[in-house]
Amino acid sequence: MQAYVTTAVAYALLLGTTVLATADMLKYDGMCAMGLASGKTIQTNCNISEEIAGMHYCFGSEEAKAKFMETPEPNIAKAEKFYQSLE
């Protein structure tokens, strides 16, 4: 039992460290990148994401991610333009 608890705690700490390390690289405050590329603000929990050029892009669904990844560069440009218009 002790080994199991220790392993679980170690994994949780490792996972937490990973999340903190990537928080600086999270684009669009966790909003769905495909939503932004489509002119919509859709907040996500970032369970579905993709790393592109060192940045993490979040998606509201696997379908949104797949659509975004068909043409990532134009979608990034659209998402960036719409996101900047929100500020």
SULTA-V206735 format. One record per helix or strand of 2 or more residues. SS is the DSSP state (helix for helix, strand for strand). FROM is the first residue (numbers start at 1). TO is the last residue. Records with the same first field share a line. If there is no record, write none. Layout:
# SULTA-V206735
SS = FROM-TO  FROM-TO
This chain:
# SULTA-V206735
helix = 2-23  27-30  33-37  62-70  72-86
strand = 31-32  48-52  55-59
